[in-house]
């Protein structure tokens, strides 16, 4: 049938595909699309909703063009003045509307970093602002400083030191029923656990910083230094989670691909191909072990000897403590398959990538349930503090989770959202391979899952259910995950991509406009609820790595659709308006590359270079370290 992983793919279509939502650590690759010949001024006969909003501000031309006119009359204008002039132009931020009220002032510079942030809080804030060079500097201080609480764990990882008996498995036990003797201090234990978790978080952000800064040689050295490789799994401290090992393997793939791009000789190409094959072999070996372990655990559960099971069919050791490796092995398999799919997609191994996603769909419910259990048990223990129960009584959690397994709306909605995401990724892979009918079929399956998700929500609300019920399960707000909230936008984005692939640019524009409107409403609702929403446990331990907000890909794709409809000026206005709205969030490497490409097409060399340097200065002012000089197409 169409859309299956074994279906022969058709001949690739000779058209570019817009920006595709990636589930990977690397920055979005810029879209280098061929541009049809058109009038540089473009046509404005069918302006979109976004362009109509921009027009209401009284500016008939883009700020970048206004810079041109301004500087032609005053050759002494400074670069900073040009940047201020650009940022003061029209955007969604400065427009007044009935929903948002009066517009805000233009965002000319980033807000100051709060002075009361602790080390890990400051690190996360710098990462949020994309100041990746500062992330590297601060992470070095936190991991190497003699007075830092994280130094001993990092030294143990790098120097092959002996583990303390007090160190526990941060990747598993933090979510499990902890077996503490009656003389142990739960508060002290909890503090040690949190330190380990923060150490893992610092390492994660450090690796991500190397990737975004494209410092791949240093990235590989760091991965090797920390032994985050399958060949060294047995030598790693037991507090290292599988997700960090998988991240190390994916980092090696980034390095290998970068090395291959920088060398054209056949001998080096063959060596690079061997390295890539080794990475895949190691991943498949790890997957095979995990799958085999899961099968053995399932057999033991059925036999109930010598291991007993609780009411939720969770594997329990003889001493009564929860065997988290047994419970979470399906979630580990889920994470391995996601990393495999990312690597195979980058290598354009379409069939194998589709097969990985098909495998995930087979066990997605169990994987989501395992993730939810980890979050629930972790929240319960870390909130226990001095109220720790020496009898390890988690019957209340088990009761809540039994309800969620049998009919809880939170788990069911989350499963549907994951299935929508998996089908969407399959459809985008098929688009890149040129199999348009298969992509349409898969996108339709995603839409069916969305309809089923709506029915579950309506049934839950109709039966008197409340997302704010005060129990361990609902406190985690599974229904409020960004993965769930972005489903309506994702469906519209899928439809727009399919129309674009069929060269129906007007229809594609309509879908992308609807997606933008949906995403903006979601962002506004999220901001309004931020002050009253309950805290989320371990935000970085997400079920799926997604882009978060979909506004950038939606608006970027809309700009490309207008461009292919011979409306270049409208494309520039859309992109510039998004940059002005919040450069720290929306001036991404791909956005900078595409906007600078349009500057080249619509202006002479001197004018386009001036506009590019204004954009580059804005990136520098907001400390956007992941936007390199190559993204501005400057020689």
C-alpha positions as a printed Julia matrix, in Angstrom:
635×3 Matrix{Float64}:
   0.0     0.0     0.0
   1.03    3.61   -0.5
   3.0     5.06    2.36
   4.52    1.78    3.56
   8.22    1.56    4.29
   8.63   -1.18    1.64
   6.92    0.72   -1.15
   9.28    1.57   -4.06
   9.9     5.27   -4.08
   9.17    7.19   -7.25
  11.57    9.44   -9.13
  12.39   12.56   -7.08
  10.4    15.59   -8.12
  12.46   18.43   -9.62
  11.25   21.04   -7.11
  12.69   22.22   -3.81
  11.02   21.23   -0.56
  10.5    23.97    2.06
  12.04   23.87    5.5
  11.27   20.53    7.15
  10.8    20.17   10.9
  13.86   18.27   12.13
  14.08   16.12   15.22
  17.82   16.39   15.75
  20.45   18.3    17.59
  22.0    20.09   14.63
  20.74   23.52   13.53
  18.27   23.62   10.64
  20.17   23.44    7.4
  19.47   26.51    5.25
  17.22   25.94    2.28
  19.14   26.66   -0.92
  16.22   26.78   -3.31
  16.49   27.82   -6.97
  14.66   31.08   -7.53
  12.4    31.59  -10.57
  13.06   34.63  -12.69
  10.69   37.4   -11.78
  10.34   41.1   -11.48
  12.52   42.17   -8.54
   9.68   44.32   -7.32
   7.32   41.37   -7.34
   3.57   41.5    -7.47
   1.4    42.59   -4.61
  -1.96   41.79   -6.13
  -2.77   39.11   -3.51
  -1.23   40.13   -0.23
  -1.43   37.61    2.62
  -2.93   38.29    6.03
   0.52   38.85    7.5
   1.39   41.4     4.82
  -1.93   43.19    5.38
  -1.06   43.55    9.03
   2.31   44.98    8.09
   0.7    47.4     5.67
  -1.53   48.85    8.4
   1.48   50.25   10.17
   1.9    52.88    7.46
   5.14   51.52    6.01
   4.86   50.69    2.32
   8.42   49.42    1.96
  10.62   47.2     4.09
  12.94   48.72    6.66
  15.94   47.32    4.85
  14.96   49.29    1.78
  14.37   52.32    3.97
  17.93   51.99    5.24
  19.05   52.34    1.66
  17.11   55.55    1.15
  18.17   56.91    4.52
  21.87   56.3     4.01
  21.87   57.62    0.46
  21.04   61.02    1.91
  23.38   60.68    4.87
  26.57   58.78    4.18
  27.73   59.28    7.78
  25.08   57.06    9.39
  26.6    54.49   11.7
  26.01   50.71   11.49
  24.29   50.8    14.89
  21.9    53.49   13.64
  21.09   51.35   10.61
  20.39   48.37   12.86
  18.12   50.47   15.08
  16.29   51.76   12.0
  15.74   48.21   10.79
  14.46   46.97   14.17
  12.11   49.97   14.45
  10.24   48.9    11.33
   6.78   47.29   11.26
   6.25   43.87   12.85
   3.59   41.87   14.63
   5.1    43.12   17.9
   4.36   46.8    17.27
   0.89   46.39   15.74
  -2.22   47.17   17.74
  -5.07   44.66   17.62
  -8.25   43.75   19.49
  -6.66   40.58   20.87
  -3.33   41.98   22.09
  -4.27   45.61   22.67
  -1.81   48.43   21.89
   1.43   47.45   20.22
   4.71   47.23   22.11
   7.84   49.25   21.59
  10.37   47.91   19.06
  12.9    45.45   20.49
  16.21   47.22   19.85
  18.41   45.2    22.2
  18.14   42.11   24.39
  17.12   42.37   28.02
  19.86   42.23   30.62
  20.74   38.85   32.09
  19.21   38.57   35.6
  21.88   38.91   38.27
  20.31   36.48   40.74
  20.67   33.35   38.58
  22.65   30.39   39.92
  25.21   28.54   37.79
  22.87   26.02   36.16
  20.07   28.58   35.83
  22.41   31.02   34.13
  23.61   28.27   31.8
  20.05   27.42   30.75
  19.21   31.09   30.21
  22.26   31.53   27.99
  21.23   28.46   26.0
  17.72   29.85   25.62
  19.23   33.06   24.26
  21.47   31.01   21.91
  24.67   32.52   23.37
  26.48   29.24   22.76
  30.02   30.58   23.18
  29.04   31.76   26.67
  27.47   28.35   27.31
  30.82   26.7    26.56
  32.69   29.1    28.81
  30.31   28.72   31.75
  30.01   24.93   31.37
  33.81   24.7    31.54
  33.77   26.63   34.82
  30.99   24.47   36.26
  32.57   21.15   35.3
  36.22   21.98   36.04
  36.01   24.41   38.97
  37.51   22.97   42.16
  34.68   24.4    44.26
  31.92   23.32   41.87
  29.6    20.52   43.1
  29.61   19.07   39.57
  33.39   18.72   39.3
  33.67   15.34   41.06
  31.14   13.7    38.77
  32.73   15.1    35.63
  36.18   13.99   36.82
  34.82   10.53   37.47
  33.55   10.44   33.89
  36.72   11.8    32.26
  39.42   10.34   34.51
  37.83    6.9    34.9
  37.59    7.46   38.64
  35.96    5.07   41.08
  32.33    5.65   41.9
  31.17    6.56   45.36
  28.72    4.11   46.86
  26.3     7.01   47.28
  26.1     7.67   43.54
  23.01    6.22   41.93
  21.72    5.79   38.43
  20.5     9.25   37.42
  19.06    7.9    34.21
  16.83    5.41   35.97
  16.73    5.52   39.75
  15.72    9.15   39.89
  12.36    7.93   38.63
  12.22    4.66   40.56
  11.15    3.57   44.01
  14.38    4.26   45.84
  15.55    1.62   48.32
  16.82    3.71   51.22
  17.57    2.16   54.57
  15.96    3.57   57.67
  19.12    5.49   58.64
  19.48    7.34   55.35
  18.73   11.03   55.02
  16.22   11.54   52.18
  16.96   15.27   51.95
  20.68   14.64   51.5
  19.96   11.87   49.03
  17.63   14.12   47.08
  20.25   16.87   46.92
  22.88   14.45   45.6
  20.46   13.22   42.99
  19.71   16.73   41.81
  23.44   17.45   41.49
  23.85   14.39   39.28
  20.91   15.41   37.14
  22.33   18.9    36.72
  25.72   17.45   35.77
  24.05   15.49   32.97
  22.2    18.64   31.92
  25.45   20.66   31.77
  27.13   18.01   29.62
  24.11   17.94   27.31
  24.19   21.73   26.79
  27.96   21.65   26.32
  27.71   19.11   23.5
  24.88   21.05   21.92
  26.97   24.25   22.03
  29.81   22.57   20.11
  27.33   21.48   17.43
  25.66   24.87   17.01
  29.04   26.6    16.86
  30.17   24.04   14.26
  33.31   23.25   16.26
  33.2    19.62   15.25
  36.83   18.69   15.94
  36.48   19.82   19.55
  33.12   18.08   19.7
  34.63   14.73   18.82
  37.48   15.19   21.31
  34.95   15.95   24.05
  32.85   12.88   23.23
  35.92   10.64   23.23
  37.21   12.24   26.44
  33.92   11.46   28.2
  33.72    7.95   26.66
  30.18    8.5    25.37
  30.59    5.68   22.86
  29.0     2.21   22.59
  32.41    0.55   22.91
  32.83    2.14   26.36
  29.35    1.58   27.77
  30.59   -0.99   30.28
  33.21    1.41   31.64
  30.88    4.37   32.19
  29.6     5.35   35.65
  26.17    3.93   36.29
  24.65    7.39   36.64
  25.15    8.12   32.92
  21.74    7.77   31.19
  21.3     6.12   27.81
  20.11    9.4    26.29
  23.54   10.95   26.89
  25.29    7.99   25.22
  22.98    8.31   22.23
  23.71   12.01   22.06
  27.44   11.25   21.99
  26.92    8.86   19.09
  24.9    11.42   17.16
  27.62   14.0    17.79
  30.13   11.62   16.18
  27.84   11.49   13.16
  27.83   15.31   12.96
  31.63   15.34   13.06
  31.95   12.66   10.41
  29.54   14.41    8.04
  31.38   17.72    8.52
  34.72   16.03    7.81
  33.3    14.46    4.65
  32.05   17.85    3.44
  35.51   19.39    3.85
  37.41   16.7     1.91
  36.8    15.66   -1.66
  39.54   13.03   -2.15
  38.42    9.42   -2.55
  40.64    7.98    0.17
  39.24   10.3     2.82
  35.72    9.72    1.49
  36.1     5.97    1.95
  37.43    6.42    5.5
  34.52    8.7     6.34
  32.05    6.18    4.94
  33.58    3.5     7.15
  33.19    5.73   10.21
  29.54    6.36    9.4
  28.96    2.63    8.96
  30.59    1.98   12.34
  28.23    4.43   14.01
  25.21    2.72   12.47
  26.55   -0.75   13.33
  27.0     0.26   16.96
  23.5     1.72   17.1
  21.92   -1.38   15.61
  23.9    -3.56   18.05
  22.65   -1.47   20.95
  19.11   -1.68   19.59
  19.35   -5.45   19.28
  20.46   -5.8    22.92
  17.66   -3.56   24.11
  15.04   -5.38   22.05
  16.28   -8.76   23.29
  16.18   -7.56   26.9
  12.64   -6.29   26.44
  11.54   -9.65   25.06
  13.06  -11.53   28.0
  11.36   -9.18   30.48
   8.0    -9.7    28.79
   8.42  -13.48   29.06
   9.24  -13.19   32.76
   6.17  -11.05   33.3
   4.0   -13.68   31.67
   5.59  -16.5    33.65
   5.61  -14.47   36.92
   8.56  -16.53   38.09
  10.95  -15.69   39.67
   9.83  -12.08   39.21
   6.47  -10.89   40.4
   4.39   -8.14   38.85
   2.32   -5.36   40.32
  -1.12   -4.17   39.22
   0.4    -2.23   36.3
   2.46   -5.15   34.95
   5.63   -3.3    35.89
   8.63   -5.54   36.54
   9.43   -5.82   40.26
  12.59   -7.22   41.85
  12.41   -9.85   44.57
  13.14   -7.23   47.23
  10.19   -5.12   46.07
  12.1    -2.23   44.45
  11.12   -1.23   40.95
  13.42   -2.57   38.22
  13.57    0.55   36.07
  15.73   -1.07   33.41
  13.0    -3.63   32.94
  10.23   -1.05   32.94
  11.93    1.52   30.72
  13.53   -0.72   28.09
  10.76    0.03   25.6
  11.38    3.76   26.12
  15.11    3.13   25.56
  14.22    1.37   22.32
  12.11    4.4    21.4
  15.05    6.78   21.89
  17.43    4.54   19.93
  15.05    4.33   16.97
  14.66    8.12   16.94
  18.44    8.63   16.77
  18.71    5.97   14.08
  16.03    7.72   12.03
  17.83   11.07   12.33
  21.15    9.65   11.14
  19.57    7.66    8.3
  17.62   10.71    7.14
  20.79   12.81    7.0
  22.36   10.05    4.89
  19.26    9.97    2.65
  18.62    6.32    3.47
  14.91    6.85    3.02
  13.74    3.24    3.28
  15.62    2.52    6.51
  14.48    5.81    8.07
  10.85    5.01    7.24
  11.29    1.52    8.72
  12.54    3.02   12.02
   9.44    5.2    12.24
   7.19    2.24   11.4
   8.8     0.29   14.26
   8.09    3.15   16.66
   4.42    3.16   15.71
   4.15   -0.47   16.81
   5.13    0.17   20.44
   4.42    3.89   20.8
   1.78    3.43   23.53
   4.15    1.46   25.78
   6.95    3.96   25.17
   4.79    6.95   26.06
   3.47    5.17   29.13
   7.02    4.39   30.31
   8.02    8.02   29.88
   4.95    9.14   31.83
   5.74    6.67   34.63
   9.28    8.01   34.92
   7.99   11.56   35.13
   5.33   10.6    37.68
   7.62    8.64   39.99
  10.37   11.24   39.69
   7.96   14.01   40.65
   6.68   11.98   43.6
  10.1    11.27   45.05
  11.63   14.69   44.55
   8.61   16.32   46.17
   8.72   13.94   49.14
  11.71   15.51   50.89
  11.53   14.92   54.64
   8.2    13.14   54.18
   9.98   10.16   52.67
   8.29    6.86   53.49
  10.73    4.25   54.7
   8.38    1.51   53.53
   8.63    2.75   49.93
   4.85    2.96   49.72
   3.94    4.32   46.28
   0.48    2.78   46.15
  -1.05    6.18   45.48
   1.09    6.63   42.38
   0.27    3.1    41.25
  -3.46    3.81   41.65
  -3.19    7.03   39.62
  -1.16    5.31   36.96
  -3.58    2.4    36.79
  -6.33    4.91   36.06
  -4.2     6.58   33.39
  -3.45    3.24   31.77
  -7.07    2.15   31.62
  -8.7     5.39   30.58
  -6.66    8.49   31.43
  -7.12   11.22   28.84
  -3.62   12.59   29.4
  -1.8     9.45   28.19
  -4.2     8.88   25.31
  -3.88   12.45   24.05
  -0.09   12.29   24.33
   0.02    9.03   22.37
  -2.09   10.55   19.6
   0.21   13.59   19.48
   3.27   11.36   19.14
   1.62    9.4    16.34
   0.83   12.67   14.54
   4.49   13.67   14.85
   5.76   10.29   13.59
   3.4    10.29   10.6
   4.4    13.89    9.84
   8.07   12.92    9.78
   7.31   10.0     7.5
   5.43   12.28    5.13
   8.29   14.79    4.98
  10.77   12.01    4.22
   8.52   10.83    1.38
   8.3    14.41    0.08
  12.08   14.63   -0.05
  12.19   11.29   -1.86
   9.58   12.45   -4.38
   6.82    9.98   -3.42
   3.96   12.48   -3.37
   1.0    10.03   -3.34
   2.59    8.12   -0.45
   3.21   11.39    1.41
  -0.44   12.39    0.94
  -1.58    9.04    2.38
   0.67    9.36    5.43
  -0.38   12.97    6.07
  -4.0    11.79    5.96
  -3.21    9.26    8.69
  -1.77   12.09   10.78
  -5.01   14.03   10.29
  -7.04   11.0    11.41
  -4.99   10.78   14.59
  -5.65   14.48   15.2
  -9.4    13.94   14.88
  -9.19   11.05   17.34
  -7.26   13.27   19.76
 -10.0    15.92   19.6
 -12.64   13.28   20.36
 -10.69   12.1    23.42
 -10.39   15.66   24.71
 -14.1    16.39   24.15
 -15.08   13.16   25.88
 -12.8    13.98   28.83
 -14.22   17.5    29.2
 -17.78   16.26   28.74
 -17.36   13.7    31.54
 -16.3    16.43   33.96
 -12.55   15.81   33.7
 -10.18   18.57   34.75
  -6.57   18.91   33.69
  -5.82   20.68   36.95
  -6.78   17.8    39.27
  -4.3    17.75   42.14
  -2.66   14.34   41.83
   0.77   13.07   40.84
  -0.31   12.2    37.33
  -2.13   15.37   36.29
   0.46   17.66   37.91
   2.77   16.88   35.02
   0.31   18.43   32.54
   0.8    15.85   29.79
  -1.98   17.49   27.79
  -0.03   20.77   27.86
   3.18   19.44   26.33
   4.33   21.51   23.35
   4.07   18.32   21.3
   0.32   18.25   22.0
  -0.28   21.98   21.67
   1.4    22.14   18.25
  -0.65   19.36   16.65
  -3.19   21.67   14.89
  -0.35   23.77   13.46
   1.54   20.66   12.39
  -1.47   19.35   10.46
  -1.81   22.64    8.55
   1.93   22.69    7.92
   1.75   19.18    6.44
  -1.03   20.2     4.08
   0.86   23.3     3.01
   4.0    21.3     2.24
   2.0    18.87    0.12
   0.4    21.71   -1.87
   3.86   23.26   -2.33
   5.24   19.96   -3.65
   2.38   19.89   -6.19
   3.28   23.47   -7.27
  -0.03   24.81   -5.92
   1.57   27.87   -4.36
  -1.64   29.79   -3.7
  -3.17   26.86   -1.84
   0.09   26.37    0.04
   0.07   30.03    1.06
  -3.46   29.66    2.44
  -2.46   26.68    4.59
   0.71   28.37    5.86
  -1.29   31.5     6.76
  -3.73   29.38    8.76
  -0.8    27.61   10.45
   0.74   30.98   11.41
  -2.54   32.18   12.88
  -2.93   28.92   14.84
   0.62   29.09   16.16
   0.33   32.73   17.2
  -2.82   31.95   19.18
  -1.05   29.05   20.86
   1.93   31.23   21.77
  -0.39   33.89   23.21
  -2.27   31.29   25.27
   0.99   29.85   26.55
   2.23   33.27   27.66
  -1.05   34.12   29.41
  -1.02   30.83   31.3
   2.66   31.0    32.24
   2.06   32.72   35.56
  -0.56   30.22   36.73
   0.69   26.95   35.26
   2.34   24.41   37.51
   6.06   23.78   37.28
   7.25   21.17   34.83
   9.75   18.55   35.99
  12.99   18.33   34.04
  11.96   20.26   30.95
  14.94   18.9    29.02
  13.81   15.29   29.51
  11.19   15.62   26.81
   9.44   12.75   25.14
  10.39   13.92   21.64
  12.96   16.49   20.55
  11.02   18.97   18.44
  11.52   22.55   17.35
   9.18   23.87   20.03
   7.45   26.75   18.27
   6.54   26.16   14.63
   6.22   29.84   13.75
   9.62   30.07   12.05
   9.12   27.13    9.62
   5.55   28.26    8.93
   6.52   31.83    8.06
   9.65   30.76    6.21
   7.56   28.41    4.07
   4.98   31.15    3.49
   7.75   33.48    2.33
   9.01   30.83   -0.1
   5.49   30.3    -1.44
   5.1    34.02   -2.11
   8.52   34.01   -3.75
   7.55   31.21   -6.12
   4.4    33.19   -6.87
   6.66   36.02   -8.1
   6.08   38.26   -5.08
   9.63   38.79   -3.89
   8.96   42.02   -2.02
   6.24   40.35    0.01
   8.64   37.53    0.9
  11.22   40.01    2.16
   8.6    41.87    4.21
   7.41   38.66    5.86
  10.9    37.55    6.84
  12.02   40.97    8.03
   8.85   41.39   10.1
   9.53   38.12   11.92
  13.15   39.11   12.62
  12.05   42.46   14.08
   9.44   40.78   16.26
  12.11   38.97   18.29
  15.59   38.43   16.79
  16.59   36.12   19.63
  13.84   33.65   18.72
  13.39   34.06   14.99
  16.72   35.1    13.44
  17.82   31.5    12.86
  20.64   30.36   10.54
  18.16   29.25    7.85
  16.16   32.48    8.15
  19.32   34.57    7.78
  20.47   32.54    4.77
  17.16   32.77    2.92
  16.71   36.47    3.65
  20.23   37.29    2.46
  19.59   35.26   -0.7
  16.55   37.44   -1.42
  18.64   40.58   -0.82
  21.05   39.38   -3.52
  18.23   38.74   -5.98
  16.48   42.06   -5.44
  19.39   44.51   -5.07
  22.77   45.36   -6.54
  25.89   44.05   -4.81
  26.62   47.17   -2.75
  23.05   47.48   -1.47
  22.64   43.78   -0.67
  25.98   43.73    1.19
  24.85   46.67    3.31
  21.58   44.93    4.19
  23.42   41.73    5.03
  25.82   43.53    7.37
  22.89   45.18    9.18
  21.42   41.72    9.72
  24.8    40.42   10.87
  25.13   43.29   13.37
  21.69   42.44   14.8
  22.77   38.82   15.29
  25.91   40.04   17.07
  23.95   42.48   19.24
  21.62   39.7    20.43
  24.51   37.22   20.91
  23.16   34.73   18.37
  26.35   32.7    18.2
  24.87   29.92   16.08
  24.35   32.28   13.12
  27.75   32.26   11.41
  29.15   34.53    8.72
  28.39   31.88    6.09
  24.68   32.27    6.82
  24.86   35.91    5.68
  26.49   34.95    2.36
  29.27   37.48    2.86
  32.51   36.95    1.02
